[in-house]
Amino acid sequence: AQSVAQPEDQVNVAEGNPLTVKCTYSVSGNPYLFWYVQYPNRGLQFLLKYITGDNLVKGSYGFEAEFNKSQTSFHLKKPSALVSDSALYFCAVSQGGKLIFGQGTELSVKP
Amino acid sequence: DAGVIQSPRHEVTEMGQEVTLRCKPISGHNSLFWYRQTMMRGLELLIYFNNNVPIDDSGMPEDRFSAKMPNASFSTLKIQPSEPRDSAVYFCASTFTGSSTDTQYFGPGTRLTVL
């Protein structure tokens, strides 16, 4: 069975510092990986996805993610965090068109 | 373009009542997904449709839950009778083809509270 894990329930970062939100995956076959963000009382918003090709994927709002096959990871990164990036972040793997989500990581960016 | 539309945004009901959640997918999208979000279980897929046909309903908790998609622009998720443990946020999402590489676009969700 395919799965993703987000090892950190919460990540705290100071504004202006780089941020990383971690995700590891377990899949059979090609991994199709996604990152979504959820702001309070809102739906999930798509940030980026890895399908094939370049291991560094760029997405919305200055976010990027690095696919690492040997470490089975797909960490979300941003060079300089903003207070407005504070939200809940979900990593997901697609299996037969269905998204299987990690448990989510709460990102808190303090001024 | 309008995104995925869900109604109602909030629903409070009493145990035993019937609840109907509604979803309008993005125009032109052929696949529709219903998810449920709870603190205990996180985000989980309940059912998904492709070209209005249910493809996988293995995530539907029990017979109290049913979903329909009578046409390409409308779907319902019904709970009858509702129970307090059904309290959750229910999301609808849609995508063009339903393939593994397609991006799913989510609606704002319906927050259901069953008293």
Interface residues (C-beta under 8 A of the other chain):
Chain A: Y32 F34 Y36 R42 G43 L44 Q45 F46 K49 I51 F90 S94 Q95 G96 G97 K98 L99 I100 F101 G102 Q103 G104
Chain B: V4 S31 F33 Y35 G42 L43 E44 L45 Y48 N50 I55 D56 F91 A93 T95 G98 S99 S100 T101 D102 T103 Q104 Y105 F106 G107 P108 G109
